[in-house]
Amino acid sequence: MNYRFCPNCGKRLTLRPAGDDGQVPYCEACERYWFATFPSCVIVLVANEQQELALIHQSYLSDSFDVFVSGFIASGESAEETAVREVQEELGLEVQQLISTGTFWYPDAGQLMHGFIAYTKKAPLSLSDELDGAGWVPAAEAHRTMFPVTASPPAYAIYETYLKNENLKKKE
Ligand SMILES: [Zn+2]
């Protein structure tokens, strides 16, 4: 979000030089800069010990299981805490190990995505009400339904990292 009015006092902001950052909106009443803000989210590939991925079905996207767990980072939470919480809330799974796969700027949504691989034990999925369905899919076959139908560069990059870490090749 690019600020035009002060979120504290409502006064119209002026532009003021802020070192290397150039012209930045500034509130003369509160004497502070308002740098642009954007949502931070997590996107989590969930894998079990049998090299299967827990994929979520969203009926507005396609007929298959094709998306990773994702969610917004709450104020006061670390990205790691959000990842563990979202896996628990959306699928009812306990994360055993969490690996960061880096961050991605997602231009379509104007969001910073924090990518993770979450290892869990294979267990029946207990879905949140927000989801239409989910299932375990062999990791080497997941690309058939995930891409390019819902082609998401962060998801694809995390998937590639997982395959490499596990020494898996995609089955065509
Ligand atoms: Zn102000």
Backbone and ligand atoms as CSV (ligand in chain L), in Angstrom:
chain,resi,resn,atom,element,x,y,z
A,1,MET,N,N,0.848,-1.187,0.000
A,1,MET,CA,C,0.000,0.000,0.000
A,1,MET,C,C,0.887,1.240,0.000
A,2,ASN,N,N,0.591,2.181,-0.897
A,2,ASN,CA,C,1.315,3.452,-0.912
A,2,ASN,C,C,0.459,4.494,-0.193
A,3,TYR,N,N,1.004,5.101,0.849
A,3,TYR,CA,C,0.212,6.009,1.683
A,3,TYR,C,C,0.138,7.412,1.095
A,4,ARG,N,N,-1.079,7.988,1.152
A,4,ARG,CA,C,-1.259,9.390,0.763
A,4,ARG,C,C,-1.676,10.226,1.970
A,5,PHE,N,N,-2.331,9.547,2.944
A,5,PHE,CA,C,-2.750,10.219,4.178
A,5,PHE,C,C,-2.131,9.486,5.366
A,6,CYS,N,N,-1.881,10.211,6.450
A,6,CYS,CA,C,-1.223,9.623,7.608
A,6,CYS,C,C,-2.171,8.647,8.313
A,7,PRO,N,N,-1.769,7.368,8.475
A,7,PRO,CA,C,-2.615,6.402,9.177
A,7,PRO,C,C,-2.811,6.768,10.660
A,8,ASN,N,N,-1.932,7.590,11.230
A,8,ASN,CA,C,-2.069,8.029,12.631
A,8,ASN,C,C,-3.074,9.157,12.788
A,9,CYS,N,N,-2.863,10.243,12.007
A,9,CYS,CA,C,-3.620,11.470,12.275
A,9,CYS,C,C,-4.495,11.882,11.092
A,10,GLY,N,N,-4.376,11.234,9.963
A,10,GLY,CA,C,-5.243,11.535,8.820
A,10,GLY,C,C,-4.787,12.703,7.965
A,11,LYS,N,N,-3.706,13.362,8.347
A,11,LYS,CA,C,-3.202,14.507,7.584
A,11,LYS,C,C,-2.642,14.044,6.231
A,12,ARG,N,N,-2.824,14.914,5.212
A,12,ARG,CA,C,-2.242,14.592,3.910
A,12,ARG,C,C,-0.719,14.570,4.027
A,13,LEU,N,N,-0.097,13.552,3.424
A,13,LEU,CA,C,1.361,13.401,3.515
A,13,LEU,C,C,2.035,14.214,2.432
A,14,THR,N,N,3.254,14.641,2.712
A,14,THR,CA,C,4.064,15.308,1.694
A,14,THR,C,C,5.224,14.381,1.352
A,15,LEU,N,N,5.887,14.638,0.236
A,15,LEU,CA,C,7.048,13.821,-0.120
A,15,LEU,C,C,8.300,14.485,0.423
A,16,ARG,N,N,9.170,13.665,0.995
A,16,ARG,CA,C,10.398,14.191,1.571
A,16,ARG,C,C,11.521,13.200,1.248
A,17,PRO,N,N,12.716,13.706,0.930
A,17,PRO,CA,C,13.815,12.782,0.627
A,17,PRO,C,C,14.176,11.956,1.862
A,18,ALA,N,N,14.382,10.671,1.642
A,18,ALA,CA,C,14.760,9.772,2.742
A,18,ALA,C,C,15.998,8.998,2.330
A,19,GLY,N,N,17.121,9.690,2.289
A,19,GLY,CA,C,18.399,9.049,1.956
A,19,GLY,C,C,18.338,8.302,0.641
A,20,ASP,N,N,18.825,7.074,0.649
A,20,ASP,CA,C,18.888,6.259,-0.568
A,20,ASP,C,C,17.510,5.861,-1.074
A,21,ASP,N,N,16.458,5.981,-0.253
A,21,ASP,CA,C,15.123,5.548,-0.657
A,21,ASP,C,C,14.395,6.582,-1.509
A,22,GLY,N,N,15.008,7.749,-1.723
A,22,GLY,CA,C,14.385,8.759,-2.571
A,22,GLY,C,C,13.258,9.482,-1.843
A,23,GLN,N,N,12.236,9.913,-2.619
A,23,GLN,CA,C,11.119,10.670,-2.050
A,23,GLN,C,C,10.142,9.705,-1.383
A,24,VAL,N,N,9.859,9.934,-0.118
A,24,VAL,CA,C,8.989,9.042,0.646
A,24,VAL,C,C,7.894,9.877,1.314
A,25,PRO,N,N,6.641,9.374,1.326
A,25,PRO,CA,C,5.553,10.115,1.997
A,25,PRO,C,C,5.895,10.379,3.468
A,26,TYR,N,N,5.629,11.605,3.933
A,26,TYR,CA,C,6.047,12.035,5.269
A,26,TYR,C,C,4.914,12.808,5.933
A,27,CYS,N,N,4.673,12.539,7.207
A,27,CYS,CA,C,3.671,13.304,7.955
A,27,CYS,C,C,4.383,14.379,8.768
A,28,GLU,N,N,4.059,15.671,8.474
A,28,GLU,CA,C,4.727,16.766,9.189
A,28,GLU,C,C,4.223,16.877,10.623
A,29,ALA,N,N,2.991,16.462,10.878
A,29,ALA,CA,C,2.443,16.524,12.247
A,29,ALA,C,C,3.090,15.448,13.125
A,30,CYS,N,N,3.136,14.214,12.616
A,30,CYS,CA,C,3.694,13.094,13.409
A,30,CYS,C,C,5.211,12.993,13.264
A,31,GLU,N,N,5.767,13.765,12.324
A,31,GLU,CA,C,7.207,13.760,12.057
A,31,GLU,C,C,7.733,12.348,11.813
A,32,ARG,N,N,7.066,11.683,10.864
A,32,ARG,CA,C,7.585,10.353,10.498
A,32,ARG,C,C,7.253,10.020,9.038
A,33,TYR,N,N,8.081,9.143,8.490
A,33,TYR,CA,C,7.874,8.647,7.122
A,33,TYR,C,C,6.850,7.518,7.140
A,34,TRP,N,N,6.135,7.362,6.030
A,34,TRP,CA,C,5.254,6.199,5.828
A,34,TRP,C,C,5.699,5.467,4.574
A,35,PHE,N,N,6.564,4.509,4.773
A,35,PHE,CA,C,7.032,3.685,3.651
A,35,PHE,C,C,5.891,2.786,3.179
A,36,ALA,N,N,5.909,2.434,1.889
A,36,ALA,CA,C,4.876,1.556,1.340
A,36,ALA,C,C,4.902,0.215,2.079
A,37,THR,N,N,3.740,-0.363,2.291
A,37,THR,CA,C,3.648,-1.674,2.947
A,37,THR,C,C,2.927,-2.649,2.021
A,38,PHE,N,N,3.104,-3.921,2.294
A,38,PHE,CA,C,2.467,-4.962,1.473
A,38,PHE,C,C,2.282,-6.181,2.351
A,39,PRO,N,N,1.323,-7.070,1.979
A,39,PRO,CA,C,1.104,-8.265,2.803
A,39,PRO,C,C,2.273,-9.241,2.687
A,40,SER,N,N,2.559,-9.903,3.796
A,40,SER,CA,C,3.529,-10.998,3.830
A,40,SER,C,C,2.767,-12.294,4.038
A,41,CYS,N,N,3.101,-13.306,3.251
A,41,CYS,CA,C,2.354,-14.562,3.307
A,41,CYS,C,C,3.334,-15.730,3.359
A,42,VAL,N,N,2.810,-16.881,3.729
A,42,VAL,CA,C,3.602,-18.094,3.608
A,42,VAL,C,C,2.966,-18.981,2.548
A,43,ILE,N,N,3.811,-19.751,1.873
A,43,ILE,CA,C,3.333,-20.793,0.961
A,43,ILE,C,C,4.142,-22.039,1.325
A,44,VAL,N,N,3.439,-23.135,1.628
A,44,VAL,CA,C,4.078,-24.285,2.267
A,44,VAL,C,C,3.798,-25.568,1.483
A,45,LEU,N,N,4.867,-26.209,1.019
A,45,LEU,CA,C,4.743,-27.543,0.443
A,45,LEU,C,C,4.756,-28.518,1.613
A,46,VAL,N,N,3.703,-29.334,1.748
A,46,VAL,CA,C,3.588,-30.288,2.853
A,46,VAL,C,C,3.869,-31.683,2.297
A,47,ALA,N,N,4.896,-32.349,2.851
A,47,ALA,CA,C,5.305,-33.661,2.353
A,47,ALA,C,C,5.356,-34.660,3.497
A,48,ASN,N,N,5.014,-35.924,3.191
A,48,ASN,CA,C,5.135,-36.976,4.214
A,48,ASN,C,C,6.352,-37.853,3.937
A,49,GLU,N,N,6.565,-38.857,4.804
A,49,GLU,CA,C,7.758,-39.702,4.720
A,49,GLU,C,C,7.706,-40.656,3.528
A,50,GLN,N,N,6.541,-40.726,2.853
A,50,GLN,CA,C,6.433,-41.574,1.659
A,50,GLN,C,C,6.560,-40.765,0.359
A,51,GLN,N,N,7.111,-39.572,0.463
A,51,GLN,CA,C,7.295,-38.680,-0.690
A,51,GLN,C,C,5.974,-38.377,-1.384
A,52,GLU,N,N,4.949,-38.140,-0.565
A,52,GLU,CA,C,3.661,-37.670,-1.079
A,52,GLU,C,C,3.434,-36.246,-0.583
A,53,LEU,N,N,2.724,-35.462,-1.389
A,53,LEU,CA,C,2.421,-34.074,-1.024
A,53,LEU,C,C,0.952,-33.950,-0.661
A,54,ALA,N,N,0.660,-33.164,0.349
A,54,ALA,CA,C,-0.738,-32.858,0.680
A,54,ALA,C,C,-1.147,-31.655,-0.164
A,55,LEU,N,N,-1.993,-31.913,-1.163
A,55,LEU,CA,C,-2.431,-30.837,-2.048
A,55,LEU,C,C,-3.894,-30.519,-1.775
A,56,ILE,N,N,-4.206,-29.257,-1.910
A,56,ILE,CA,C,-5.550,-28.757,-1.610
A,56,ILE,C,C,-6.327,-28.580,-2.906
A,57,HIS,N,N,-7.592,-28.962,-2.832
A,57,HIS,CA,C,-8.480,-28.768,-3.972
A,57,HIS,C,C,-9.277,-27.494,-3.751
A,58,GLN,N,N,-9.245,-26.586,-4.721
A,58,GLN,CA,C,-10.111,-25.407,-4.652
A,58,GLN,C,C,-10.948,-25.386,-5.908
A,59,SER,N,N,-12.257,-25.561,-5.732
A,59,SER,CA,C,-13.133,-25.821,-6.880
A,59,SER,C,C,-13.148,-24.665,-7.874
A,60,TYR,N,N,-12.828,-23.446,-7.418
A,60,TYR,CA,C,-12.842,-22.340,-8.376
A,60,TYR,C,C,-11.630,-22.379,-9.287
A,61,LEU,N,N,-10.616,-23.178,-8.951
A,61,LEU,CA,C,-9.406,-23.250,-9.773
A,61,LEU,C,C,-9.467,-24.390,-10.787
A,62,SER,N,N,-9.845,-25.594,-10.326
A,62,SER,CA,C,-9.832,-26.748,-11.220
A,62,SER,C,C,-10.561,-27.888,-10.534
A,63,ASP,N,N,-10.537,-29.067,-11.166
A,63,ASP,CA,C,-11.212,-30.232,-10.606
A,63,ASP,C,C,-10.275,-31.101,-9.777
A,64,SER,N,N,-9.003,-30.703,-9.687
A,64,SER,CA,C,-8.036,-31.620,-9.075
A,64,SER,C,C,-7.438,-31.039,-7.798
A,65,PHE,N,N,-6.583,-31.828,-7.165
A,65,PHE,CA,C,-5.813,-31.364,-6.010
A,65,PHE,C,C,-4.615,-30.609,-6.549
A,66,ASP,N,N,-4.506,-29.356,-6.264
A,66,ASP,CA,C,-3.447,-28.634,-6.961
A,66,ASP,C,C,-2.812,-27.449,-6.248
A,67,VAL,N,N,-3.170,-27.133,-5.034
A,67,VAL,CA,C,-2.488,-25.975,-4.435
A,67,VAL,C,C,-1.868,-26.322,-3.078
A,68,PHE,N,N,-0.854,-25.534,-2.736
A,68,PHE,CA,C,-0.169,-25.689,-1.459
A,68,PHE,C,C,-0.922,-24.918,-0.367
A,69,VAL,N,N,-0.592,-25.235,0.865
A,69,VAL,CA,C,-1.086,-24.470,2.011
A,69,VAL,C,C,-0.503,-23.061,1.920
A,70,SER,N,N,-1.330,-22.070,2.211
A,70,SER,CA,C,-0.817,-20.699,2.232
A,70,SER,C,C,-1.635,-19.872,3.209
A,71,GLY,N,N,-1.100,-18.732,3.579
A,71,GLY,CA,C,-1.837,-17.867,4.493
A,71,GLY,C,C,-1.051,-16.613,4.810
A,72,PHE,N,N,-1.751,-15.629,5.360
A,72,PHE,CA,C,-1.133,-14.354,5.711
A,72,PHE,C,C,-0.425,-14.453,7.060
A,73,ILE,N,N,0.718,-13.808,7.145
A,73,ILE,CA,C,1.436,-13.737,8.415
A,73,ILE,C,C,0.721,-12.720,9.300
A,74,ALA,N,N,0.376,-13.143,10.522
A,74,ALA,CA,C,-0.302,-12.240,11.450
A,74,ALA,C,C,0.732,-11.345,12.126
A,75,SER,N,N,0.295,-10.153,12.538
A,75,SER,CA,C,1.176,-9.232,13.241
A,75,SER,C,C,1.662,-9.894,14.534
A,76,GLY,N,N,2.969,-9.902,14.751
A,76,GLY,CA,C,3.531,-10.513,15.947
A,76,GLY,C,C,3.995,-11.940,15.742
A,77,GLU,N,N,3.764,-12.474,14.544
A,77,GLU,CA,C,4.115,-13.868,14.255
A,77,GLU,C,C,5.367,-13.903,13.376
A,78,SER,N,N,6.190,-14.939,13.517
A,78,SER,CA,C,7.266,-15.146,12.540
A,78,SER,C,C,6.694,-15.940,11.376
A,79,ALA,N,N,7.382,-15.886,10.237
A,79,ALA,CA,C,6.924,-16.650,9.066
A,79,ALA,C,C,6.886,-18.145,9.389
A,80,GLU,N,N,7.861,-18.605,10.188
A,80,GLU,CA,C,7.916,-20.028,10.566
A,80,GLU,C,C,6.687,-20.414,11.391
A,81,GLU,N,N,6.316,-19.536,12.333
A,81,GLU,CA,C,5.132,-19.808,13.165
A,81,GLU,C,C,3.868,-19.862,12.310
A,82,THR,N,N,3.764,-18.958,11.337
A,82,THR,CA,C,2.598,-18.952,10.456
A,82,THR,C,C,2.528,-20.255,9.676
A,83,ALA,N,N,3.664,-20.714,9.152
A,83,ALA,CA,C,3.688,-21.935,8.348
A,83,ALA,C,C,3.183,-23.126,9.165
A,84,VAL,N,N,3.689,-23.261,10.382
A,84,VAL,CA,C,3.279,-24.379,11.254
A,84,VAL,C,C,1.789,-24.262,11.584
A,85,ARG,N,N,1.330,-23.059,11.895
A,85,ARG,CA,C,-0.073,-22.829,12.254
A,85,ARG,C,C,-1.003,-23.144,11.076
A,86,GLU,N,N,-0.636,-22.675,9.881
A,86,GLU,CA,C,-1.508,-22.883,8.721
A,86,GLU,C,C,-1.617,-24.366,8.353
A,87,VAL,N,N,-0.514,-25.105,8.476
A,87,VAL,CA,C,-0.558,-26.540,8.170
A,87,VAL,C,C,-1.491,-27.241,9.158
A,88,GLN,N,N,-1.416,-26.824,10.424
A,88,GLN,CA,C,-2.297,-27.385,11.459
A,88,GLN,C,C,-3.758,-27.008,11.189
A,89,GLU,N,N,-4.001,-25.730,10.908
A,89,GLU,CA,C,-5.383,-25.261,10.728
A,89,GLU,C,C,-6.022,-25.823,9.468
A,90,GLU,N,N,-5.273,-25.832,8.363
A,90,GLU,CA,C,-5.885,-26.209,7.086
A,90,GLU,C,C,-5.983,-27.722,6.923
A,91,LEU,N,N,-4.994,-28.461,7.432
A,91,LEU,CA,C,-4.957,-29.911,7.155
A,91,LEU,C,C,-4.975,-30.772,8.411
A,92,GLY,N,N,-4.834,-30.167,9.584
A,92,GLY,CA,C,-4.808,-30.934,10.829
A,92,GLY,C,C,-3.534,-31.738,11.008
A,93,LEU,N,N,-2.418,-31.285,10.416
A,93,LEU,CA,C,-1.155,-32.030,10.489
A,93,LEU,C,C,-0.139,-31.308,11.369
A,94,GLU,N,N,0.637,-32.112,12.094
A,94,GLU,CA,C,1.707,-31.620,12.957
A,94,GLU,C,C,2.985,-31.534,12.112
A,95,VAL,N,N,3.637,-30.364,12.087
A,95,VAL,CA,C,4.885,-30.235,11.328
A,95,VAL,C,C,6.038,-30.805,12.157
A,96,GLN,N,N,6.804,-31.746,11.555
A,96,GLN,CA,C,7.956,-32.352,12.242
A,96,GLN,C,C,9.221,-31.540,11.974
A,97,GLN,N,N,9.327,-31.050,10.742
A,97,GLN,CA,C,10.521,-30.309,10.336
A,97,GLN,C,C,10.129,-29.286,9.286
A,98,LEU,N,N,10.701,-28.095,9.405
A,98,LEU,CA,C,10.358,-27.010,8.485
A,98,LEU,C,C,11.636,-26.491,7.846
A,99,ILE,N,N,11.648,-26.382,6.521
A,99,ILE,CA,C,12.818,-25.887,5.801
A,99,ILE,C,C,12.407,-24.657,5.003
A,100,SER,N,N,13.184,-23.586,5.130
A,100,SER,CA,C,12.901,-22.377,4.353
A,100,SER,C,C,13.435,-22.552,2.941
A,101,THR,N,N,12.647,-22.165,1.947
A,101,THR,CA,C,13.129,-22.222,0.565
A,101,THR,C,C,13.280,-20.815,-0.016
A,102,GLY,N,N,13.321,-19.825,0.858
A,102,GLY,CA,C,13.541,-18.458,0.388
A,102,GLY,C,C,12.242,-17.694,0.196
A,103,THR,N,N,12.372,-16.451,-0.212
A,103,THR,CA,C,11.197,-15.603,-0.384
A,103,THR,C,C,11.016,-15.254,-1.853
A,104,PHE,N,N,9.796,-14.924,-2.202
A,104,PHE,CA,C,9.433,-14.638,-3.589
A,104,PHE,C,C,8.503,-13.426,-3.607
A,105,TRP,N,N,8.780,-12.505,-4.503
A,105,TRP,CA,C,7.829,-11.408,-4.708
A,105,TRP,C,C,6.807,-11.881,-5.731
A,106,TYR,N,N,5.528,-11.810,-5.367
A,106,TYR,CA,C,4.464,-12.309,-6.232
A,106,TYR,C,C,3.721,-11.113,-6.814
A,107,PRO,N,N,4.080,-10.705,-8.053
A,107,PRO,CA,C,3.568,-9.437,-8.572
A,107,PRO,C,C,2.049,-9.404,-8.762
A,108,ASP,N,N,1.443,-10.550,-9.123
A,108,ASP,CA,C,-0.011,-10.563,-9.360
A,108,ASP,C,C,-0.766,-10.070,-8.131
A,109,ALA,N,N,-0.276,-10.468,-6.967
A,109,ALA,CA,C,-0.985,-10.140,-5.734
A,109,ALA,C,C,-0.291,-9.017,-4.950
A,110,GLY,N,N,0.894,-8.583,-5.402
A,110,GLY,CA,C,1.636,-7.572,-4.647
A,110,GLY,C,C,1.978,-8.046,-3.254
A,111,GLN,N,N,2.424,-9.293,-3.155
A,111,GLN,CA,C,2.705,-9.898,-1.846
A,111,GLN,C,C,4.121,-10.452,-1.813
A,112,LEU,N,N,4.703,-10.446,-0.615
A,112,LEU,CA,C,5.957,-11.153,-0.407
A,112,LEU,C,C,5.622,-12.532,0.148
A,113,MET,N,N,6.013,-13.569,-0.577
A,113,MET,CA,C,5.700,-14.941,-0.176
A,113,MET,C,C,6.949,-15.568,0.456
A,114,HIS,N,N,6.789,-16.144,1.635
A,114,HIS,CA,C,7.871,-16.873,2.304
A,114,HIS,C,C,7.637,-18.360,2.050
A,115,GLY,N,N,8.553,-18.991,1.300
A,115,GLY,CA,C,8.361,-20.388,0.915
A,115,GLY,C,C,8.934,-21.359,1.937
A,116,PHE,N,N,8.223,-22.461,2.172
A,116,PHE,CA,C,8.685,-23.500,3.099
A,116,PHE,C,C,8.362,-24.881,2.571
A,117,ILE,N,N,9.179,-25.852,2.996
A,117,ILE,CA,C,8.832,-27.261,2.884
A,117,ILE,C,C,8.578,-27.741,4.304
A,118,ALA,N,N,7.389,-28.324,4.554
A,118,ALA,CA,C,7.043,-28.837,5.883
A,118,ALA,C,C,6.936,-30.348,5.788
A,119,TYR,N,N,7.741,-31.035,6.616
A,119,TYR,CA,C,7.677,-32.498,6.659
A,119,TYR,C,C,6.737,-32.922,7.778
A,120,THR,N,N,5.808,-33.830,7.449
A,120,THR,CA,C,4.853,-34.345,8.434
A,120,THR,C,C,4.798,-35.864,8.290
A,121,LYS,N,N,4.162,-36.526,9.276
A,121,LYS,CA,C,3.898,-37.959,9.153
A,121,LYS,C,C,2.634,-38.137,8.333
A,122,LYS,N,N,2.565,-39.222,7.544
A,122,LYS,CA,C,1.354,-39.476,6.776
A,122,LYS,C,C,0.203,-39.740,7.745
A,123,ALA,N,N,-0.882,-39.021,7.570
A,123,ALA,CA,C,-2.052,-39.168,8.442
A,123,ALA,C,C,-3.258,-38.712,7.641
A,124,PRO,N,N,-4.449,-39.171,8.033
A,124,PRO,CA,C,-5.644,-38.667,7.355
A,124,PRO,C,C,-5.717,-37.153,7.515
A,125,LEU,N,N,-6.179,-36.456,6.483
A,125,LEU,CA,C,-6.237,-34.995,6.534
A,125,LEU,C,C,-7.550,-34.579,7.185
A,126,SER,N,N,-7.449,-33.639,8.103
A,126,SER,CA,C,-8.666,-33.132,8.738
A,126,SER,C,C,-8.814,-31.672,8.333
A,127,LEU,N,N,-9.728,-31.438,7.404
A,127,LEU,CA,C,-9.758,-30.165,6.680
A,127,LEU,C,C,-10.452,-29.042,7.432
A,128,SER,N,N,-9.928,-27.824,7.203
A,128,SER,CA,C,-10.624,-26.632,7.684
A,128,SER,C,C,-11.850,-26.416,6.804
A,129,ASP,N,N,-12.851,-25.709,7.349
A,129,ASP,CA,C,-14.099,-25.444,6.605
A,129,ASP,C,C,-13.853,-24.621,5.346
A,130,GLU,N,N,-12.719,-23.894,5.331
A,130,GLU,CA,C,-12.429,-23.026,4.181
A,130,GLU,C,C,-12.093,-23.818,2.924
A,131,LEU,N,N,-11.745,-25.104,3.089
A,131,LEU,CA,C,-11.250,-25.878,1.947
A,131,LEU,C,C,-12.330,-26.790,1.366
A,132,ASP,N,N,-12.252,-27.003,0.055
A,132,ASP,CA,C,-13.195,-27.890,-0.627
A,132,ASP,C,C,-12.731,-29.343,-0.569
A,133,GLY,N,N,-11.442,-29.569,-0.340
A,133,GLY,CA,C,-10.932,-30.930,-0.295
A,133,GLY,C,C,-9.429,-30.903,-0.309
A,134,ALA,N,N,-8.820,-32.053,0.014
A,134,ALA,CA,C,-7.367,-32.160,-0.035
A,134,ALA,C,C,-7.023,-33.633,-0.082
A,135,GLY,N,N,-5.830,-33.951,-0.554
A,135,GLY,CA,C,-5.438,-35.346,-0.612
A,135,GLY,C,C,-3.940,-35.479,-0.743
A,136,TRP,N,N,-3.442,-36.710,-0.458
A,136,TRP,CA,C,-2.023,-37.013,-0.640
A,136,TRP,C,C,-1.802,-37.457,-2.084
A,137,VAL,N,N,-0.815,-36.837,-2.731
A,137,VAL,CA,C,-0.510,-37.122,-4.134
A,137,VAL,C,C,0.985,-37.454,-4.224
A,138,PRO,N,N,1.369,-38.541,-4.952
A,138,PRO,CA,C,2.811,-38.820,-5.110
A,138,PRO,C,C,3.543,-37.584,-5.652
A,139,ALA,N,N,4.630,-37.217,-4.994
A,139,ALA,CA,C,5.304,-35.954,-5.330
A,139,ALA,C,C,5.746,-35.909,-6.789
A,140,ALA,N,N,6.204,-37.043,-7.316
A,140,ALA,CA,C,6.725,-37.054,-8.685
A,140,ALA,C,C,5.615,-36.872,-9.723
A,141,GLU,N,N,4.348,-36.970,-9.276
A,141,GLU,CA,C,3.221,-36.809,-10.209
A,141,GLU,C,C,2.444,-35.519,-9.968
A,142,ALA,N,N,2.794,-34.797,-8.929
A,142,ALA,CA,C,2.002,-33.623,-8.533
A,142,ALA,C,C,1.990,-32.539,-9.615
A,143,HIS,N,N,3.075,-32.463,-10.371
A,143,HIS,CA,C,3.162,-31.415,-11.402
A,143,HIS,C,C,2.084,-31.563,-12.458
A,144,ARG,N,N,1.556,-32.782,-12.628
A,144,ARG,CA,C,0.531,-33.000,-13.665
A,144,ARG,C,C,-0.714,-32.173,-13.397
A,145,THR,N,N,-1.088,-32.060,-12.145
A,145,THR,CA,C,-2.290,-31.283,-11.831
A,145,THR,C,C,-1.974,-29.866,-11.383
A,146,MET,N,N,-0.781,-29.666,-10.809
A,146,MET,CA,C,-0.486,-28.334,-10.256
A,146,MET,C,C,-0.155,-27.296,-11.305
A,147,PHE,N,N,0.507,-27.714,-12.361
A,147,PHE,CA,C,1.014,-26.766,-13.346
A,147,PHE,C,C,0.601,-27.234,-14.722
A,148,PRO,N,N,0.278,-26.393,-15.650
A,148,PRO,CA,C,0.269,-24.942,-15.497
A,148,PRO,C,C,-1.092,-24.379,-15.118
A,149,VAL,N,N,-2.048,-25.261,-14.768
A,149,VAL,CA,C,-3.406,-24.797,-14.482
A,149,VAL,C,C,-3.402,-23.632,-13.494
A,150,THR,N,N,-2.661,-23.810,-12.406
A,150,THR,CA,C,-2.633,-22.752,-11.394
A,150,THR,C,C,-1.208,-22.225,-11.275
A,151,ALA,N,N,-0.545,-22.146,-12.419
A,151,ALA,CA,C,0.872,-21.798,-12.429
A,151,ALA,C,C,1.163,-20.641,-11.495
A,152,SER,N,N,1.901,-20.943,-10.463
A,152,SER,CA,C,2.303,-19.931,-9.501
A,152,SER,C,C,3.803,-20.056,-9.360
A,153,PRO,N,N,4.561,-19.046,-9.772
A,153,PRO,CA,C,6.022,-19.158,-9.742
A,153,PRO,C,C,6.569,-19.581,-8.379
A,154,PRO,N,N,6.097,-19.029,-7.241
A,154,PRO,CA,C,6.644,-19.488,-5.955
A,154,PRO,C,C,6.397,-20.976,-5.737
A,155,ALA,N,N,5.169,-21.449,-6.001
A,155,ALA,CA,C,4.852,-22.863,-5.779
A,155,ALA,C,C,5.756,-23.739,-6.632
A,156,TYR,N,N,5.958,-23.336,-7.866
A,156,TYR,CA,C,6.776,-24.140,-8.769
A,156,TYR,C,C,8.224,-24.205,-8.280
A,157,ALA,N,N,8.745,-23.075,-7.846
A,157,ALA,CA,C,10.129,-23.029,-7.354
A,157,ALA,C,C,10.294,-23.916,-6.119
A,158,ILE,N,N,9.317,-23.906,-5.226
A,158,ILE,CA,C,9.401,-24.718,-4.008
A,158,ILE,C,C,9.322,-26.204,-4.376
A,159,TYR,N,N,8.453,-26.523,-5.311
A,159,TYR,CA,C,8.305,-27.902,-5.795
A,159,TYR,C,C,9.624,-28.415,-6.376
A,160,GLU,N,N,10.269,-27.594,-7.188
A,160,GLU,CA,C,11.552,-27.977,-7.787
A,160,GLU,C,C,12.612,-28.209,-6.700
A,161,THR,N,N,12.626,-27.360,-5.696
A,161,THR,CA,C,13.575,-27.525,-4.583
A,161,THR,C,C,13.322,-28.837,-3.861
A,162,TYR,N,N,12.055,-29.141,-3.620
A,162,TYR,CA,C,11.711,-30.382,-2.925
A,162,TYR,C,C,12.190,-31.593,-3.734
A,163,LEU,N,N,11.904,-31.621,-5.036
A,163,LEU,CA,C,12.299,-32.755,-5.883
A,163,LEU,C,C,13.813,-32.950,-5.837
A,164,LYS,N,N,14.543,-31.837,-5.894
A,164,LYS,CA,C,16.002,-31.891,-5.864
A,164,LYS,C,C,16.486,-32.445,-4.524
A,165,ASN,N,N,15.928,-31.929,-3.428
A,165,ASN,CA,C,16.326,-32.401,-2.089
A,165,ASN,C,C,16.068,-33.894,-1.921
A,166,GLU,N,N,15.005,-34.383,-2.518
A,166,GLU,CA,C,14.590,-35.776,-2.342
A,166,GLU,C,C,15.164,-36.680,-3.430
A,167,ASN,N,N,15.911,-36.090,-4.367
A,167,ASN,CA,C,16.432,-36.867,-5.481
A,167,ASN,C,C,15.341,-37.520,-6.304
A,168,LEU,N,N,14.269,-36.798,-6.523
A,168,LEU,CA,C,13.120,-37.319,-7.270
A,168,LEU,C,C,13.109,-36.707,-8.667
A,169,LYS,N,N,12.638,-37.510,-9.622
A,169,LYS,CA,C,12.434,-37.003,-10.991
A,169,LYS,C,C,10.933,-36.983,-11.264
A,170,LYS,N,N,10.487,-35.955,-11.994
A,170,LYS,CA,C,9.069,-35.877,-12.366
A,170,LYS,C,C,8.698,-37.045,-13.263
A,171,LYS,N,N,7.566,-37.684,-12.999
A,171,LYS,CA,C,7.026,-38.696,-13.915
A,171,LYS,C,C,6.124,-38.001,-14.908
A,172,GLU,N,N,6.417,-38.202,-16.197
A,172,GLU,CA,C,5.586,-37.532,-17.214
A,172,GLU,C,C,4.269,-38.266,-17.395
L,1,ZN,ZN,ZN,0.311,12.070,11.138
